[in-house]
């Protein structure tokens, strides 16, 4: 099947599992969940993000990098050595999987910014790492950093998600949060870098839908130093959320009120204080409003967020079972790994669902 032969308007699958207590569980669970929704994918992309998986290196940035060839690896490592203290480096463990082909070189580096470089840059560590990621991805041909957070990692490829999970040995990782994606691209290429999740620092995003405002959003976000190079609309969602939360300092709820803003008619009917807040957010951050059908899962350190577009044009279901929260495109994906739920519901359009680790 060739991309573009027909259009599946509700394609793509997302799934997330989060332990409120921080109790770690095997990634095998998220593989089983996403595998149930195989028909929503077409084999052109699958991937996972996992949190809490690198406790022995939790204080260092974990850079996951694709290389097209050894030349790119040499150039990238030369750059890394000038900017970072490399604590550990290795190939990312994989299994030979017939369904996963044309794999690049896949390496992992645990790093810390060199104190002298960080001091000279006059940046905080997160911004230093983010700028280094963009420098590598835009200046070193044949090299792509696809994960750069602490105590977390993204694992993605061209393939069906359950095959990607087996390839990366996701079942051998243990974490407190996993998100997964099965891709059905309709407007953009199926390639390793274009698979979901998209990530920057501790933030990772999986997305079902299509961003009709992509060009406007991309032009606006690139004014703040971000570089959209991955040929897919989901990348810009990641950078918008990073910009609003990390750089501007908005809360997650405020960020959701920007990217899935209430309609003006709804805002006018709000109480005065709430109305003024939403008017401010819509006016000041109008370029970050995302239009088009979407449902997204956003992983971040210590939490998980889910959000539909304000018209709820893509499906999303949430389930609670004891201390575990499940979120997926279909209820079947949750029930594949959990027999009994305390509560199952479908969030309204534009309604943020945000869960965090409990204190202690």
GIZIZI-V272808 format. One record per helix or strand of 3 or more residues. SS is the DSSP state (~ for helix, > for strand). FROM is the first residue (numbers start at 1). TO is the last residue. If there is no record, write none. Layout:
ss=SS from=FROM to=TO
ss=SS from=FROM to=TO
This chain:
ss=> from=13 to=19
ss=~ from=28 to=35
ss=~ from=38 to=40
ss=> from=46 to=51
ss=~ from=55 to=57
ss=> from=61 to=67
ss=~ from=70 to=83
ss=> from=84 to=91
ss=> from=105 to=113
ss=~ from=115 to=121
ss=~ from=125 to=139
ss=> from=143 to=147
ss=> from=152 to=157
ss=~ from=161 to=167
ss=~ from=170 to=172
ss=> from=177 to=182
ss=~ from=192 to=194
ss=> from=198 to=200
ss=> from=203 to=209
ss=~ from=214 to=224
ss=~ from=234 to=248
ss=~ from=252 to=259
ss=~ from=264 to=268
ss=~ from=272 to=284
ss=~ from=286 to=288
ss=> from=294 to=300
ss=> from=303 to=308
ss=> from=317 to=321
ss=> from=324 to=328
ss=~ from=331 to=335
ss=> from=343 to=345
ss=> from=353 to=356
